[in-house]
């Protein structure tokens, strides 16, 4: 199973990742530690997660910092494509 390149790119760029819990993302993100999962097809949950990140710069920085080493390593890169 290939990992989404966008999530790795966001992590490498130190940008918090907000996404749905797809099987390929479980390896990439730890919810609340290196990113935020929202339920699929739940626009209010996505909006609430994004608003929460905009309102909490310290949390954004923690998520971005926790994810950046994983994104920079290219977790699962050999399996993509």
C-alpha positions in Angstrom: 0.0 0.0 0.0 1.4 3.4 -1.0 1.6 6.3 1.5 0.2 9.6 0.3 3.1 11.8 -0.7 1.2 15.0 0.3 1.1 14.0 4.0 4.9 13.3 4.0 5.5 16.5 2.2 3.5 18.4 4.8 5.3 16.8 7.6 8.8 17.5 6.1 7.7 21.1 5.6 6.7 21.2 9.3 3.0 21.8 8.5 0.4 20.0 10.7 -1.5 17.3 8.8 -5.3 17.1 9.2 -6.8 14.2 7.3 -9.2 11.2 7.4 -8.1 7.9 8.8 -7.2 6.0 5.6 -5.3 2.7 6.0 -2.3 4.2 4.3 -2.1 7.1 6.7 -2.1 5.0 9.9 1.6 4.4 9.4 2.3 8.1 8.8 0.3 9.8 11.6 -0.3 9.3 15.3 -3.6 11.1 16.1 -3.0 14.1 18.3 0.8 13.6 18.3 2.0 14.0 14.7 -1.3 15.0 13.1 -5.1 15.1 13.4 -7.6 12.6 12.1 -11.1 13.7 11.3 -14.0 11.4 10.4 -14.6 10.8 6.7 -17.4 13.0 5.1 -17.7 15.1 8.3 -17.2 18.7 7.2 -18.1 20.1 10.7 -15.4 18.0 12.3 -12.9 19.1 9.7 -13.8 22.7 10.3 -13.5 22.3 14.1 -10.1 20.6 13.8 -8.8 23.4 11.6 -10.3 26.1 13.8 -8.7 24.5 16.8 -5.3 24.5 15.1 -5.6 28.1 14.0 -6.5 29.1 17.6 -3.6 27.2 19.2 -0.2 28.0 17.8 1.6 25.9 20.4 -0.4 22.8 19.4 0.3 23.5 15.7 4.0 23.7 16.5 4.0 20.5 18.5 2.1 18.6 15.7 4.4 20.0 13.0 7.5 19.2 15.0 6.5 15.7 15.8 5.6 15.0 12.2 8.6 16.6 10.5 11.2 13.8 11.3 8.9 11.2 9.9 8.1 13.2 6.8 11.8 13.9 6.2 12.6 10.2 6.4 10.0 9.4 3.8 8.3 6.8 6.0 7.3 4.0 3.7 8.8 5.6 0.6 10.1 2.4 -0.8 6.5 1.2 -1.0 5.1 4.1 -2.9 4.2 4.0 -6.5 
